[in-house]
Amino acid sequence: MARAYNFCAGPAALPDEVLFQAQEEIADWHGVGTSVMEMSHRSKEFVSIAEEATQDFRDLLSIGDDYEVLFLQGGASSQFSMIPLNLLGDNPVADYVNTGQWSKKAIAEAKRYCDVNVVATSESQNFSTVPAFEDWALSDNPAYLHYTPNETIGGVEFDYIPEVKAPLVADYSSSILSESLDVSKFGLIYAGAQKNIGPAGLTIVIVRKDLLGKAKDFTPAMFNYETHAKSGSMNNTPPTYSWYLAGLVFKWLKRQGGVSAMAELNKRKAEKLYGFIDNSAFYANPVEPRYRSRMNVPFTLADDQLDSVFLKKADEAKLLNLAGHRSVGGMRASIYNAVSENAVDALIAFMADFEKAHG
Ligand SMILES: *Cc1c(COP(=O)(O)O)cnc(C)c1O
């Protein structure tokens, strides 16, 4: 069997080892005689799978006991509403930073519940940078500040954690577990699983315990973090198979040396690819170098008439899913944890050949 190199932004590549382990266990998990998919979520077998995955995730990011880790459904997009519903309390104001398409969606949703103060935006620069922190127009007393550390579509990533008084809320969907993270600087971190964690259908929320307990009265029970915190994320049937697979990914990450080892590898992969693009007159990346994403690398060809040929040839070479997001066009290579350095090398070799033939 030939596995292709997959540069999909999400659902994204999973480690081969994880898929083969899942294959081996698919019909009979550890001699129980059933698949994980067929187990009661309340069985001792599944509870052990869930607890071990949760502990491994806590270990990987050194998450303190003052944080809850919730395994939810509804995607990162549901968090755009859950965050204001749960964290505003009586405060009518929340601060948001606008650095791209995902920030914008979070802002649009929050506007249903509060006065959104957009403290800074890079929209006029076509989202090719992060607005300078000194220029942010912070509110005096917002309920929280929300930002998107890695904009998956624009390929823009913060290289620092903002220092603000309000609880910091971050959409880490596309960069969680790509490097070590000082969780204690945050009030809440969330991530849809399908980029850097596991399969779609699972969303992880890390929330500081003191922020719980002030959800608005009309918050649906399933949208209230407390419901999930009190029930170990088992108020209703959780996404059991995704949780299990995420657990296999966490074990794999530990075997690789954890997130600091991944950070080194991710840095090397990104530097190679951006270095190649910058040295070429045929390919270009529009993002200010300091803020280039280590996970999502958008690039354009000198002649966009060649885009479809590029994608077709790439597919033939088993380099898959390189089309940019439908809202921006061009190309994008997502090089998450599970995308190996060999995959990046193969992509660069292909791009060099393509440039020779068409440049
Ligand atoms: C993919 C993505 C989302 C949306 O995730 P869903 O799970 O599809 O709702 C939100 N924010 C960021 C940064 C993303 O990359």
Ligand as a Chemical Component Dictionary entry (heavy atoms), coordinates in Angstrom:
data_LIG
# 
_chem_comp.id                   LIG 
_chem_comp.type                 NON-POLYMER 
_chem_comp.pdbx_formal_charge   0 
_chem_comp.three_letter_code    LIG 
# 
loop_
_chem_comp_atom.comp_id 
_chem_comp_atom.atom_id 
_chem_comp_atom.alt_atom_id 
_chem_comp_atom.type_symbol 
_chem_comp_atom.charge 
_chem_comp_atom.model_Cartn_x 
_chem_comp_atom.model_Cartn_y 
_chem_comp_atom.model_Cartn_z 
_chem_comp_atom.pdbx_ordinal 
LIG C1 C1 C 0 -10.473 24.803 11.112 1  
LIG C2 C2 C 0 -10.529 25.960 12.040 2  
LIG C3 C3 C 0 -11.720 26.350 12.674 3  
LIG C4 C4 C 0 -13.045 25.666 12.404 4  
LIG O1 O1 O 0 -13.038 24.389 12.901 5  
LIG P1 P1 P 0 -14.334 23.444 12.853 6  
LIG O2 O2 O 0 -13.919 22.326 13.736 7  
LIG O3 O3 O 0 -14.522 23.046 11.420 8  
LIG O4 O4 O 0 -15.484 24.214 13.377 9  
LIG C5 C5 C 0 -11.690 27.408 13.545 10 
LIG N1 N1 N 0 -10.538 28.062 13.805 11 
LIG C6 C6 C 0 -9.377  27.718 13.212 12 
LIG C7 C7 C 0 -8.135  28.483 13.543 13 
LIG C8 C8 C 0 -9.336  26.663 12.317 14 
LIG O5 O5 O 0 -8.180  26.312 11.729 15 
# 
loop_
_chem_comp_bond.comp_id 
_chem_comp_bond.atom_id_1 
_chem_comp_bond.atom_id_2 
_chem_comp_bond.value_order 
_chem_comp_bond.pdbx_ordinal 
LIG C1 C2 SING 1  
LIG C2 C3 SING 2  
LIG C2 C8 DOUB 3  
LIG C3 C4 SING 4  
LIG C3 C5 DOUB 5  
LIG C4 O1 SING 6  
LIG O1 P1 SING 7  
LIG P1 O2 DOUB 8  
LIG P1 O3 SING 9  
LIG P1 O4 SING 10 
LIG C5 N1 SING 11 
LIG N1 C6 DOUB 12 
LIG C6 C7 SING 13 
LIG C6 C8 SING 14 
LIG C8 O5 SING 15 
# 
